[in-house]
Amino acid sequence: MKHFDYLTEGTCSQLISLDLDGDRVHNVRFFGGCPGNLTAIPILVEGMTVDEIESKLSGVRCGSKPTSCAHQLTLACRAAYEAANA
C-alpha cells in the first residue's frame, strides 16, 4: 500500500491524503473544508477502485464553483494511480 497527498485547487479543503493498494483507495482524509461532507465521503469510497470513484464523483460541483471536494478526490485518486504505475 502506498501513501499519497494531493494539493487541491478551487475548494475549501487544501489537501487530500489517501492510500492506494493496486487500484483500490483506502484511508481518504480531507484537510480543511466542510466537516460533514468530508467525513462522509471517505466512508463511502473506502475500498472502491479509482475507476469507481471517478464514475460516481467526477464532475460534481460545489455551488457555482467548477469543482468540488468530491471532484478533487477523483483527480487525487487518478494522480496517485498514475504515479504508482509510472
C-alpha positions as MATLAB code, in Angstrom:
seq = 'MKHFDYLTEGTCSQLISLDLDGDRVHNVRFFGGCPGNLTAIPILVEGMTVDEIESKLSGVRCGSKPTSCAHQLTLACRAAYEAANA';
ca = [
       0.000    0.000    0.000;
       1.359    3.417   -0.976;
       0.500    6.772    0.580;
      -0.243    9.903   -1.472;
      -1.012   13.544   -0.698;
      -2.776   15.776   -3.220;
      -2.996   19.581   -3.075;
      -6.492   20.614   -4.118;
      -7.471   23.576   -6.294;
     -10.619   25.682   -6.020;
     -12.068   24.080   -2.889;
     -12.216   24.804    0.822;
     -10.169   21.706    1.561;
      -6.493   22.229    0.876;
      -5.183   18.672    0.878;
      -6.415   15.132    0.285;
      -4.468   12.250    1.786;
      -5.072    8.669    0.637;
      -3.570    5.215    0.427;
      -3.602    3.160   -2.741;
      -3.429   -0.637   -2.864;
      -3.286   -1.524   -6.558;
      -6.304    0.389   -7.850;
      -8.195    0.335   -4.527;
      -8.420    3.520   -2.452;
      -8.199    3.466    1.349;
      -7.870    5.874    4.281;
      -9.034    9.042    2.497;
      -8.659   12.180    4.618;
      -9.511   15.751    3.703;
      -7.782   18.673    5.391;
      -9.951   21.780    5.567;
     -13.460   22.092    4.188;
     -16.956   21.191    5.394;
     -16.692   18.569    8.146;
     -19.943   16.711    7.389;
     -19.314   16.022    3.709;
     -15.635   15.408    4.234;
     -16.333   12.851    6.928;
     -18.969   11.063    4.820;
     -17.082   10.886    1.515;
     -14.155    8.813    2.869;
     -16.576    6.329    4.439;
     -18.486    5.963    1.174;
     -15.427    5.470   -1.057;
     -13.394    3.192    1.246;
     -12.157    0.212   -0.768;
     -13.550    1.424   -4.098;
     -11.410    1.391   -7.220;
     -10.114    4.555   -8.832;
     -12.476    3.960  -11.780;
     -15.489    3.513   -9.480;
     -14.730    6.754   -7.641;
     -14.272    8.618  -10.918;
     -17.535    7.283  -12.347;
     -19.511    8.392   -9.282;
     -17.882   11.704   -8.332;
     -16.236   13.193  -11.426;
     -17.822   16.498  -12.408;
     -19.598   17.107   -9.079;
     -19.699   20.853   -8.464;
     -19.940   22.887   -5.277;
     -22.447   25.664   -5.920;
     -21.145   27.892   -8.686;
     -17.578   26.566   -8.413;
     -16.362   24.492  -11.364;
     -15.155   21.783   -8.951;
     -15.845   20.317   -5.501;
     -14.047   18.318   -2.858;
     -15.625   15.182   -4.347;
     -14.355   16.061   -7.834;
     -10.921   16.894   -6.427;
     -10.884   13.411   -4.886;
     -11.292   11.904   -8.364;
      -8.264   13.914   -9.520;
      -6.274   12.848   -6.455;
      -7.092    9.179   -6.990;
      -6.150    9.276  -10.676;
      -2.904   11.154   -9.960;
      -1.985    8.639   -7.254;
      -2.764    5.706   -9.537;
      -0.691    7.146  -12.380;
       2.223    7.916  -10.038;
       2.121    4.396   -8.605;
       2.151    2.870  -12.075;
       4.706    5.132  -13.742;
];
